[in-house]
Amino acid sequence: MVLALAAQGAAAGEKGSIRPGGARPAPEAAAPSGPAGSVEGDSSNGLSEIAAANDPRILQLALIWAGYSTEIATGTLDEASRNAIKAFQRDTGVRPTGTLTTDQTLELLRIGAEARAKVGWTSYINQDLGFRVGYPAVQLTKTKPGDGGGRSFVSADESRRLDVEVIDAMSAADFLTFFNTVRNLKDGGKRVTKATNMGAYFVFEGTEDGQRFVGRVDRRENGLVGFTYYFPPGDEPANKGLVAAIVSEFVVPDRLGPPEATPPDTTVGFYAKDEAREGSTASSPDVAGDEPAAPARPGRPDKPGKPARPPAAAEAGDQVPLPTLPMPVATQVLDPSGVFQKVKDAVWVVVAAPMRNGQPYLEDGYSQGSAVAVTAQHLFTNCHVLEGQQFFGIFRNEDMSDLRPVSIKLRDEEGDRCIIRVDKPDLPSFVTIRSHSDVVIGERAYTIGAPSGLDLTLGEGLVSSKRRHEGQQYVQTSAPISPGSSGGGLFDSRGNLLGITTFMLKDTQNLNFAIAAEEFLRPGSSAGNH
């Protein structure tokens, strides 16, 4: 890796990595990197509120995504930004003044949002250190953890890779030495061709064994976080905007450490139904095109360390009731990080495994998916995650050290709806459910699950449509759904649950579907094994 090589060359002594889980001061809240979320009943899908804020950095990001800029979004509208605005204005047939009107800002934001959705733009948030990195999930489909809180995202053919690295703290003088080491790096087939020091961070680019790479390193008082993105040279003409977006939407908090908890809602109430759309769900056509693809089996993670054998699932029944609709829902609009922080503790990894000698066999042959807690005892997931197995459990830690058994309360295999439960009502967090009739087409939506069985990942997009297929209601979304995310949650910009992510159509992009959350509460499921 570029940064590891440079850090070894620049360090006066051997540098290690920050280890997650150690005591750290509370961090500053990370600044939002993009649109904050939609407003119910807003025909602009929430973009009017963003446009009114007139945030220069948001405008620069929109120019990048719309294809008018390849410069880093710094938050200052410089000459390059003004020229990009003029180019956008000329293309839209208005006088190129370099200053956007409200209507022009709305159009620019709309084009940018569509471009983000097209590449399946997804944010990975490290829960121990608080940094966030955006990446195109349509291209980078595999992920694995790295040392000290790092992470790698890789394309299926391994021709593109995004490596995030965490390095021990450096003084300002050492950081300057580190920058100069990166700038002058020549190691075998790896060469840095350009590097620019921006003070608190620096950016660089170069070549390695026929590939191009770009990167960024941010310095904080208690550590460094940086990334390197590798891609084929043929990508470059069409890839410059994507590279600029990755560099610009890399967010590191002022101090590395667990992100601050989301503040409690200021108001709680019921959503008013959108009268213009009331009743449209029942008459919506089935999913356009052919039948939905059979759900992909959850991807298997790297083989974990052998966990402690969990006890057999208890025979206890419900100690708390399932939710009933309509229910009070959150109304405070949150940025993407806020949504993630609010709901992450309600999203679990589900493991389904065979039994051997009366014990769950967790060495091989098991499957993984996700589940969302809706009470202190119950979780929603997809039945296909559990199919053909005998032991079911939930966990969060990648080594499965917190694995606990669950039993099936209700099962509807035809509808792919399963409700699972733990033996005691002690789940630390659960989410509110929003009625399907209240969901507005065009509002922002977020997927949170465990793709490839690794950690929690945030995907962002829009509610594309509301569908009915074989008597069951679905939410169609442009937010990405990855293998292993089956059973994860689709949330609105307030952190309310809209649906359970289930499948995508074959040979398409951004045609992803979640079973409406309220479907899990309607009659039709059969009792599971208690």
MARMAR-756840 format. One record per residue (C-alpha): x, y, z. Coordinates in steps of 0.1 Angstrom, whole numbers, padded with zeros to 4 digits, always signed. Layout:
% MARMAR-756840
XYZ ...
This chain:
% MARMAR-756840
+0000+0000+0000 +0012+0035-0008 +0008+0049+0027 +0023+0020+0045 +0054+0022+0024 +0057+0060+0029 +0050+0058+0066 +0079+0033+0070 +0102+0056+0052 +0092+0088+0070 +0090+0075+0106 +0118+0082+0130 +0108+0050+0148 +0085+0022+0140 +0049+0034+0136 +0020+0012+0145 -0017+0016+0139 -0045+0030+0161 -0063+0001+0176 -0101+0003+0177 -0117+0000+0211 -0091+0020+0232 -0101+0049+0254 -0104+0081+0233 -0118+0115+0240 -0153+0122+0226 -0150+0134+0189 -0165+0164+0172 -0194+0155+0150 -0185+0149+0114 -0198+0174+0089 -0224+0161+0065 -0210+0153+0030 -0241+0157+0009 -0278+0164+0008 -0294+0161+0042 -0326+0143+0034 -0361+0150+0021 -0390+0169+0035 -0425+0153+0034 -0447+0168+0007 -0418+0187-0009 -0421+0183-0047 -0383+0189-0050 -0376+0158-0028 -0360+0179-0002 -0336+0197-0025 -0353+0231-0020 -0341+0231+0016 -0306+0222+0006 -0306+0249-0021 -0318+0275+0004 -0288+0268+0026 -0265+0278-0003 -0236+0258+0010 -0206+0263-0013 -0192+0228-0006 -0226+0211-0015 -0226+0231-0047 -0191+0220-0055 -0200+0184-0049 -0231+0188-0072 -0208+0202-0099 -0186+0172-0096 -0214+0147-0098 -0231+0166-0126 -0198+0163-0147 -0188+0200-0146 -0158+0198-0122 -0130+0175-0113 -0116+0198-0085 -0117+0189-0048 -0147+0204-0030 -0130+0228-0005 -0160+0249+0005 -0147+0280-0013 -0162+0290-0047 -0130+0298-0065 -0125+0307-0102 -0126+0270-0112 -0160+0266-0095 -0173+0298-0112 -0162+0285-0146 -0179+0251-0138 -0211+0270-0130 -0208+0289-0162 -0204+0257-0182 -0235+0243-0165 -0255+0275-0173 -0244+0274-0209 -0256+0237-0212 -0289+0246-0197 -0295+0276-0221 -0291+0304-0196 -0267+0334-0195 -0234+0322-0180 -0230+0345-0150 -0211+0322-0127 -0238+0327-0100 -0267+0303-0097 -0303+0313-0092 -0325+0292-0069 -0341+0273-0099 -0306+0266-0114 -0293+0254-0080 -0323+0230-0078 -0316+0216-0113 -0279+0212-0105 -0286+0193-0073 -0312+0171-0091 -0287+0161-0118 -0260+0155-0092 -0283+0133-0070 -0292+0112-0100 -0255+0106-0109 -0247+0096-0073 -0275+0070-0074 -0264+0057-0108 -0231+0045-0094 -0247+0032-0062 -0228+0057-0040 -0224+0042-0006 -0208+0054+0026 -0188+0032+0049 -0186+0046+0085 -0160+0033+0109 -0178+0030+0142 -0147+0030+0163 -0128+0059+0147 -0156+0079+0132 -0143+0085+0097 -0165+0081+0066 -0155+0071+0031 -0178+0072+0001 -0174+0047-0028 -0193+0034-0059 -0209+0002-0047 -0219-0007-0083 -0181-0011-0090 -0166-0020-0057 -0187-0050-0046 -0164-0067-0021 -0150-0055+0012 -0127-0067+0039 -0113-0053+0071 -0077-0040+0074 -0053-0034+0102 -0060-0009+0129 -0095+0000+0117 -0087+0002+0080 -0109-0013+0052 -0105-0023+0016 -0132-0022-0011 -0125-0042-0043 -0143-0048-0076 -0153-0083-0086 -0125-0085-0112 -0100-0068-0087 -0091-0041-0113 -0103-0014-0089 -0096-0011-0052 -0100+0015-0025 -0077+0010+0005 -0083+0030+0037 -0054+0030+0062 -0050+0042+0097 -0016+0054+0110 -0004+0065+0144 -0004+0102+0153 +0023+0125+0140 +0035+0160+0149 +0031+0187+0123 +0068+0184+0114 +0066+0146+0111 +0035+0150+0089 +0054+0173+0066 +0082+0148+0064 +0056+0121+0057 +0042+0143+0028 +0076+0147+0013 +0082+0110+0015 +0049+0103-0003 +0057+0130-0029 +0091+0114-0037 +0079+0078-0035 +0095+0055-0060 +0094+0018-0051 +0097-0008-0078 +0067-0003-0101 +0050+0022-0077 +0056+0059-0084 +0039+0090-0071 +0037+0116-0099 +0020+0145-0081 +0013+0155-0045 -0002+0186-0030 +0000+0197+0006 -0032+0213+0018 -0021+0218+0055 -0044+0195+0075 -0044+0170+0046 -0026+0162+0014 -0036+0146-0019 -0015+0126-0043 -0016+0105-0075 +0006+0081-0093 +0010+0048-0111 +0017+0012-0101 +0022-0018-0124 +0001-0002-0152 -0026+0011-0128 -0034+0046-0118 -0040+0056-0082 -0050+0087-0063 -0052+0093-0026 -0057+0116+0004 -0043+0117+0039 -0059+0136+0068 -0040+0144+0099 -0056+0146+0133 -0041+0151+0168 -0045+0115+0177 -0039+0098+0143 -0039+0098+0105 -0065+0083+0082 -0059+0081+0045 -0070+0062+0014 -0056+0051-0020 -0079+0044-0049 -0065+0022-0077 -0082+0020-0112 -0073+0011-0148 -0059+0039-0170 -0088+0034-0194 -0112+0046-0166 -0095+0080-0164 -0114+0100-0191 -0148+0091-0176 -0135+0086-0140 -0122+0121-0131 -0154+0132-0115 -0157+0099-0096 -0121+0103-0083 -0129+0139-0073 -0160+0127-0054 -0141+0100-0035 -0114+0126-0025 -0140+0152-0016 -0164+0130+0003 -0137+0115+0026 -0147+0128+0060 -0126+0125+0091 -0137+0139+0125 -0117+0164+0144 -0106+0137+0168 -0106+0100+0159 -0130+0081+0181 -0166+0067+0182 -0191+0092+0167 -0213+0112+0191 -0247+0098+0198 -0275+0113+0178 -0295+0138+0199 -0330+0128+0208 -0359+0139+0185 -0372+0173+0193 -0407+0163+0182 -0425+0130+0177 -0458+0126+0159 -0477+0108+0131 -0470+0114+0095 -0499+0129+0076 -0508+0108+0046 -0500+0123+0012 -0536+0127-0001 -0524+0129-0037 -0510+0094-0033 -0534+0078-0008 -0547+0045-0022 -0522+0044-0050 -0503+0015-0034 -0532-0009-0038 -0535-0002-0075 -0498+0000-0083 -0488-0024-0111 -0465-0053-0104 -0428-0047-0108 -0421-0036-0143 -0404-0060-0166 -0399-0097-0158 -0404-0114-0125 -0381-0103-0096 -0349-0123-0095 -0347-0150-0068 -0329-0135-0039 -0292-0140-0040 -0279-0162-0012 -0260-0141+0013 -0223-0140+0007 -0201-0159+0031 -0175-0138+0050 -0139-0146+0055 -0138-0176+0079 -0140-0162+0114 -0121-0173+0144 -0138-0201+0163 -0164-0185+0185 -0176-0197+0219 -0205-0222+0214 -0237-0204+0223 -0263-0220+0244 -0294-0235+0227 -0322-0210+0220 -0345-0207+0249 -0381-0219+0247 -0394-0187+0261 -0423-0170+0243 -0430-0133+0238 -0424-0110+0267 -0431-0078+0248 -0458-0074+0220 -0451-0068+0184 -0456-0032+0172 -0490-0021+0160 -0497+0005+0132 -0500+0034+0130 -0473+0042+0156 -0455+0074+0166 -0426+0080+0143 -0395+0102+0144 -0398+0136+0126 -0364+0151+0130 -0345+0152+0097 -0309+0139+0100 -0279+0139+0077 -0266+0105+0065 -0243+0101+0095 -0271+0110+0118 -0293+0083+0103 -0266+0058+0107 -0258+0066+0143 -0295+0065+0152 -0303+0031+0138 -0270+0012+0137 -0275-0005+0170 -0308-0020+0158 -0292-0037+0128 -0277-0071+0134 -0259-0098+0114 -0279-0131+0112 -0261-0164+0109 -0279-0197+0100 -0259-0229+0104 -0263-0267+0105 -0262-0286+0138 -0236-0313+0145 -0236-0334+0177 -0262-0312+0192 -0242-0280+0186 -0243-0253+0158 -0215-0259+0133 -0200-0225+0125 -0168-0236+0107 -0183-0240+0072 -0216-0243+0053 -0234-0215+0071 -0251-0184+0056 -0253-0148+0067 -0277-0119+0062 -0290-0091+0083 -0319-0083+0106 -0335-0052+0121 -0348-0050+0157 -0384-0036+0160 -0389-0043+0197 -0365-0052+0225 -0371-0089+0216 -0381-0091+0179 -0363-0086+0146 -0375-0086+0110 -0354-0106+0084 -0359-0125+0052 -0367-0162+0054 -0343-0171+0026 -0315-0161+0050 -0325-0189+0073 -0335-0215+0046 -0323-0250+0051 -0305-0245+0084 -0311-0256+0120 -0294-0230+0142 -0301-0193+0140 -0282-0165+0158 -0274-0128+0157 -0242-0110+0163 -0223-0077+0156 -0186-0085+0162 -0169-0099+0132 -0154-0127+0154 -0189-0137+0165 -0178-0133+0201 -0213-0118+0209 -0233-0145+0191 -0266-0152+0207 -0293-0177+0195 -0327-0167+0182 -0358-0186+0174 -0384-0181+0147 -0416-0166+0159 -0434-0162+0126 -0425-0174+0091 -0440-0167+0057 -0416-0184+0032 -0437-0175+0002 -0436-0138+0011 -0400-0141+0024 -0410-0126+0057 -0396-0139+0090 -0398-0125+0125 -0372-0139+0148 -0368-0133+0186 -0342-0135+0213 -0352-0152+0246 -0352-0120+0267 -0364-0085+0257 -0329-0070+0261 -0320-0058+0226 -0303-0024+0232 -0320-0005+0204 -0350-0009+0181 -0366+0013+0154 -0400+0028+0146 -0420+0015+0116 -0435+0039+0091 -0467+0029+0073 -0463+0021+0037 -0491+0045+0026 -0471+0074+0041 -0440+0067+0020 -0435+0094-0006 -0419+0086-0040 -0388+0107-0044 -0378+0110-0008 -0343+0101+0004 -0338+0065+0016 -0309+0047+0032 -0300+0010+0033 -0281-0003+0063 -0270-0039+0064 -0240-0061+0065 -0230-0068+0028 -0207-0098+0025 -0212-0103+0062 -0188-0075+0071 -0196-0047+0094 -0224-0022+0089 -0225-0002+0056 -0247+0028+0047 -0261+0031+0012 -0280+0062+0001 -0306+0069-0027 -0342+0077-0033 -0376+0060-0030 -0381+0052-0067 -0416+0037-0066 -0441+0018-0045 -0450-0016-0059 -0474-0045-0053 -0463-0080-0064 -0483-0111-0058 -0503-0094-0031 -0473-0080-0012 -0462-0044-0010 -0426-0033-0018 -0406-0001-0018 -0384+0003-0048 -0352+0023-0042 -0320+0034-0059 -0301+0029-0026 -0277-0001-0032 -0285-0035-0018 -0255-0059-0017 -0252-0097-0012 -0254-0102+0026 -0276-0072+0031 -0308-0093+0027 -0328-0087+0059 -0313-0053+0064 -0332-0021+0068 -0344+0006+0044 -0348+0038+0064 -0361+0073+0058 -0341+0105+0066 -0355+0104+0102 -0344+0069+0109 -0378+0053+0106 -0380+0018+0090 -0396+0017+0056 -0388-0019+0046 -0366-0049+0048 -0341-0051+0019 -0347-0082-0001 -0336-0084-0038 -0326-0066-0070 -0336-0073-0105 -0311-0092-0126 -0291-0074-0153 -0301-0039-0140 -0287-0012-0118 -0305+0007-0091 -0337-0015-0093 -0336-0026-0057 -0365-0037-0035 -0375-0038+0001 -0405-0056+0015 -0427-0029+0032 -0421-0031+0069 -0458-0032+0077 -0461-0064+0057 -0443-0083+0085 -0472-0073+0108 -0501-0084+0087 -0518-0118+0091 -0505-0146+0069 -0473-0157+0086 -0473-0191+0102 -0458-0199+0136 -0422-0210+0137 -0405-0233+0161 -0406-0218+0195 
